[in-house]
Amino acid sequence: MIDKTLEKVIQQWKDEAGVNEPIRFRYTFTFEDKVLITIYCSRPGLMIGYKGQLIDKYRQLIQSDFICHEIEIRFEEVDRLWA
């Protein structure tokens, strides 16, 4: 259930950012009651948005799904996902 919800939100985020390349993501629950989401994409600057507007918007949206957890989002830039 978490996978599908997170996948749907990240797909919506990707569409709003205008990213056409495929994106992979991973999430883990840490011991500090934190959810760490790592997003692998070729152009992380588009996903972050101007002055971080998109990342703040979608962090709050994801945090509403994981009610009691703090959300940390990291980006890893990759050259090609499907090489």
C-alpha positions as CSV (number, residue, x, y, z in Angstrom):
1,M,0.0,0.0,0.0
2,I,2.8,2.4,0.8
3,D,4.6,1.5,-2.4
4,K,1.5,2.4,-4.6
5,T,0.8,5.6,-2.7
6,L,4.3,6.8,-2.9
7,E,4.6,5.8,-6.5
8,K,1.5,7.8,-7.3
9,V,2.7,10.9,-5.6
10,I,6.1,10.7,-7.2
11,Q,4.5,10.2,-10.6
12,Q,2.4,13.3,-10.0
13,W,5.5,15.2,-8.9
14,K,7.4,14.1,-12.0
15,D,4.6,15.2,-14.3
16,E,4.5,18.7,-12.6
17,A,8.3,19.1,-12.8
18,G,8.2,18.2,-16.5
19,V,10.6,15.3,-16.3
20,N,10.2,12.7,-19.1
21,E,13.0,10.3,-18.1
22,P,12.2,7.3,-15.9
23,I,12.7,7.7,-12.1
24,R,13.4,5.1,-9.5
25,F,13.0,5.6,-5.8
26,R,13.6,3.7,-2.6
27,Y,12.4,4.4,0.9
28,T,13.5,3.1,4.3
29,F,12.3,3.6,7.8
30,T,15.1,4.6,10.2
31,F,15.3,4.1,14.0
32,E,14.7,7.8,14.6
33,D,11.1,7.5,13.4
34,K,12.1,9.0,10.1
35,V,11.3,8.0,6.5
36,L,14.2,8.4,4.1
37,I,13.2,8.6,0.5
38,T,16.0,8.4,-2.1
39,I,15.0,9.4,-5.7
40,Y,17.3,8.4,-8.6
41,C,16.8,10.7,-11.6
42,S,18.9,12.3,-14.4
43,R,17.8,15.9,-13.6
44,P,17.2,16.4,-9.9
45,G,17.1,20.2,-10.2
46,L,13.8,20.0,-12.0
47,M,12.3,17.8,-9.3
48,I,13.5,20.2,-6.6
49,G,12.0,23.2,-8.3
50,Y,12.7,26.9,-8.1
51,K,14.0,27.7,-4.6
52,G,12.8,24.3,-3.5
53,Q,9.1,24.9,-4.0
54,L,8.3,21.5,-5.5
55,I,10.3,19.5,-2.9
56,D,8.5,21.4,0.0
57,K,5.1,20.9,-1.6
58,Y,5.6,17.2,-2.1
59,R,7.3,16.6,1.2
60,Q,4.2,17.9,2.9
61,L,2.0,15.8,0.7
62,I,4.0,12.6,1.5
63,Q,4.1,13.5,5.2
64,S,0.3,13.6,5.3
65,D,0.4,9.9,4.2
66,F,3.1,8.9,6.8
67,I,1.3,10.7,9.6
68,C,3.8,10.2,12.5
69,H,7.1,10.3,10.6
70,E,9.5,12.9,9.6
71,I,10.3,12.8,5.9
72,E,13.8,13.2,4.4
73,I,14.1,13.3,0.7
74,R,17.5,12.8,-1.1
75,F,18.3,12.9,-4.7
76,E,20.9,10.8,-6.5
77,E,21.8,12.0,-10.0
78,V,22.3,9.2,-12.5
79,D,23.4,9.4,-16.1
80,R,21.1,6.7,-17.5
81,L,18.7,4.4,-15.6
82,W,18.1,2.0,-18.4
83,A,21.6,1.4,-19.8
